[in-house]
Amino acid sequence: MFDHSYVKGYGVDWDKIKAFVGTDDDKDRRIDLVMCRVMESVNHDHPVCSGHRLTDNKRFNIIPLAEEAFDDDLERLTEKEIPVPRYLLDLEVLLSGPEIFKFAAW
């Protein structure tokens, strides 16, 4: 698969999901249900990976924009114009991005 230092995509945002379901309780089962729905809606062409946001090192499950959304060169990846898939636009209320993350693992 793609093993690179950086990935451009959306991070599944726990805090946005909590706000969406209207809770401050991290153990609220509705958070898990929404998280599962988000993950189920991910197009199989966009394998989910984990990584860290560059600005604050916060860990996310990341939905890459496309195969070309991985790179070892941060500047080159920043300059790449990669279209956002429509289904991700529909989920933006629950996601952070699109932005570049430090790739961590599959």
Summary of the structure (lengths in Angstrom):
residues: 106
radius of gyration: 13.6
end to end distance: 9.0
largest distance: 40.3
contacts: 290
relative contact order: 0.33
helix: 36%
strand: 29%
